[in-house]
Amino acid sequence: MTRTEIVELVKRGQEAFARHDVASLTALHSDSCVVESPLGGTQQGKAAIGQVYRAFFEAFPDASYSVSELVIDDDVVVQVGTLSGTDTGGFMGMVPSGKPAVFPMVVVYRVADGLIVSERRIYDFTGMLVQIGVLKAKPA
């Protein structure tokens, strides 16, 4: 893929995330794509990947992701950004806390033939759980 094609793929992903459009998000992944994340674990295939997106958007109906840096090196793409949302839908089957979370996130993926073929989401999952009140932390 050319750099221009990759930038366009990223743009489509950002727009689909902003709309919480699970079908459009999963359409950006290859049929055999593997996604690794603290929330969803390791998932393979569009149906499983779609379930992770769906669960996140249900828990955080106001979720947003802003990209501050985009690094492209051949077929590897790195997005650095900020993910935010309010737990009003009930995270991981728990009662909604109504609390917001804002945390940095890095997404590393590999692309081929116009699609994402692997993706790794890196973020402070524990910090997110503390922010929404699932975990308690003692002040230092």
Backbone torsions as a table, in degrees:
resi	resn	phi	psi	omega
1	MET	NA	145.9	175.9
2	THR	-80.4	163.9	176.9
3	ARG	-58.3	-42.5	179.6
4	THR	-60.5	-42.7	178.4
5	GLU	-64.6	-38.6	179.1
6	ILE	-67.5	-43.5	177.9
7	VAL	-59.8	-40.2	178.3
8	GLU	-65.6	-40.6	176.4
9	LEU	-60.4	-44.9	178.3
10	VAL	-61.9	-43.4	179.7
11	LYS	-61.1	-44.0	177.9
12	ARG	-61.4	-38.6	177.8
13	GLY	-64.8	-43.0	178.6
14	GLN	-63.6	-42.1	179.5
15	GLU	-65.8	-42.0	179.0
16	ALA	-65.8	-38.9	177.5
17	PHE	-63.6	-43.0	-179.6
18	ALA	-60.9	-31.2	178.6
19	ARG	-89.6	-6.0	-174.2
20	HIS	57.3	40.4	-176.2
21	ASP	-92.2	89.5	-175.8
22	VAL	-60.3	-41.6	-179.1
23	ALA	-61.2	-43.5	179.3
24	SER	-69.2	-36.4	177.5
25	LEU	-65.0	-46.9	-178.9
26	THR	-68.5	-28.3	178.4
27	ALA	-65.5	-18.1	178.5
28	LEU	-79.3	-11.1	-177.6
29	HIS	-101.3	147.9	175.1
30	SER	-70.8	162.0	-179.7
31	ASP	-59.3	-31.6	-177.9
32	SER	-104.1	13.8	-177.6
33	CYS	-56.4	142.6	174.7
34	VAL	-114.3	127.6	177.3
35	VAL	-117.8	129.6	176.5
36	GLU	-113.8	131.9	177.3
37	SER	-155.1	154.2	176.3
38	PRO	-59.0	-38.5	-178.6
39	LEU	-73.2	-51.4	-171.5
40	GLY	-96.0	-4.9	-174.9
41	GLY	68.5	-148.8	178.1
42	THR	-100.9	122.0	-178.9
43	GLN	-124.9	142.6	178.4
44	GLN	-127.7	135.4	177.7
45	GLY	94.7	154.6	-174.7
46	LYS	-61.5	-40.5	-177.7
47	ALA	-62.8	-45.8	-179.6
48	ALA	-67.2	-40.6	178.7
49	ILE	-64.4	-41.1	177.5
50	GLY	-60.5	-37.8	178.8
51	GLN	-62.0	-38.6	179.1
52	VAL	-65.7	-46.4	176.5
53	TYR	-58.4	-47.5	-177.5
54	ARG	-58.9	-46.9	-179.4
55	ALA	-61.7	-40.7	179.7
56	PHE	-66.0	-46.4	-179.0
57	PHE	-66.6	-30.7	176.5
58	GLU	-68.5	-39.6	179.6
59	ALA	-73.9	-37.4	-176.8
60	PHE	-123.9	76.6	-175.0
61	PRO	-62.7	-17.2	179.1
62	ASP	-104.4	18.0	-175.7
63	ALA	-55.2	140.2	174.0
64	SER	-142.2	154.6	179.5
65	TYR	-137.9	121.3	177.5
66	SER	-114.0	133.4	-178.7
67	VAL	-95.4	125.9	178.8
68	SER	-101.6	-25.7	178.6
69	GLU	-141.5	143.7	176.8
70	LEU	-133.8	120.1	179.5
71	VAL	-117.4	128.3	-180.0
72	ILE	-124.0	123.8	177.5
73	ASP	-133.2	100.2	-177.1
74	ASP	59.8	-112.7	-178.0
75	ASP	-102.6	10.1	179.8
76	VAL	-106.5	132.6	-179.2
77	VAL	-123.8	135.0	176.3
78	VAL	-124.5	124.2	174.9
79	GLN	-110.0	131.3	172.5
80	VAL	-114.1	128.1	-177.2
81	GLY	-158.8	-166.8	179.8
82	THR	-128.2	129.0	177.4
83	LEU	-106.3	136.1	178.7
84	SER	-144.7	155.9	178.3
85	GLY	176.7	167.0	180.0
86	THR	-116.1	130.9	-178.5
87	ASP	-76.1	81.8	177.5
88	THR	-109.1	-5.8	-178.4
89	GLY	-107.7	-4.5	-179.3
90	GLY	89.3	104.2	-176.5
91	PHE	-83.8	128.8	177.0
92	MET	53.0	39.3	176.2
93	GLY	80.7	4.0	179.8
94	MET	-88.6	166.1	176.5
95	VAL	-65.0	135.4	179.2
96	PRO	-57.6	135.9	179.4
97	SER	-89.8	-22.3	-176.0
98	GLY	74.6	6.5	-176.8
99	LYS	-97.4	144.7	178.6
100	PRO	-85.8	159.1	173.2
101	ALA	-137.5	138.3	176.1
102	VAL	-136.3	123.5	-178.0
103	PHE	-152.7	150.3	177.5
104	PRO	-70.2	152.1	-179.3
105	MET	-145.9	141.3	174.4
106	VAL	-121.3	131.6	177.3
107	VAL	-120.4	125.1	178.7
108	VAL	-116.1	123.8	176.8
109	TYR	-140.5	159.9	177.6
110	ARG	-112.5	140.7	-177.5
111	VAL	-122.1	152.0	175.3
112	ALA	-160.1	141.0	175.9
113	ASP	52.6	37.4	175.0
114	GLY	81.6	7.8	-177.1
115	LEU	-133.1	161.0	172.8
116	ILE	-81.5	125.7	-178.8
117	VAL	-105.2	-19.2	171.8
118	SER	-155.4	150.1	-176.7
119	GLU	-148.8	136.7	176.0
120	ARG	-128.2	122.3	-179.7
121	ARG	-102.8	125.1	-176.2
122	ILE	-120.8	119.8	176.9
123	TYR	-159.7	166.7	-178.3
124	ASP	-81.9	87.8	-178.0
125	PHE	-63.9	-41.6	179.0
126	THR	-63.3	-43.0	177.8
127	GLY	-60.3	-38.9	177.5
128	MET	-63.6	-44.4	-179.6
129	LEU	-63.1	-36.2	176.5
130	VAL	-66.2	-44.3	-178.4
131	GLN	-61.0	-38.3	-177.9
132	ILE	-90.1	2.9	173.2
133	GLY	87.7	8.8	178.6
134	VAL	-73.7	-39.1	177.2
135	LEU	-114.7	150.5	175.5
136	LYS	-107.2	142.2	177.9
137	ALA	-128.2	139.6	176.8
138	LYS	-82.0	136.4	175.4
139	PRO	-63.8	147.9	-178.9
140	ALA	-71.3	NA	NA
